């Protein structure tokens, strides 16, 4: 092979490599874009200036969900409050094209974990089911604005079919 041909092939290989890097960089930049997700008919997010969830790449970061009655006040029955928080979570997941099966990490906040964890776990098991389990971190807190539990999750957004 002569030097001209070798230089041409070497240059073409360099262009192909540069193109692949540019494509990967564009893909990474596209993945880094964030999108706010809101379930229909839930206005509290606007009132308090936050998103129900943020989609970043194929991950969904869901803000803490509470067990509120239609007027926004806390449901006084603890088990019902937990069930409503999971219903609200389901609405946010659905708005992003996800289900409970897409959850990979759960963080829950409890005002009295020693007294609440058994009741919470019973509702959680009904909603999320058995194995394979998600990650779960339970945190005791002193204040949740009148609520007793808050549920925050990270989910993987399924690929479009």
Secondary structure, DSSP 8 states (H G I E B T S, - for coil): --HHHHHHHHHHHHHHHHHHHHHHHHHHHHHH-EEEE--TT--HHHHHT--SEEEETTEEEEEEEE-B-TTS-B-SSHHHHHHHHHHHHHHHHHHTT--GGGEEEEEEEESSHHHHHHHHHHHHHHHH-SSS--EEEEEE-S-STT-SEEEEEEEE-----
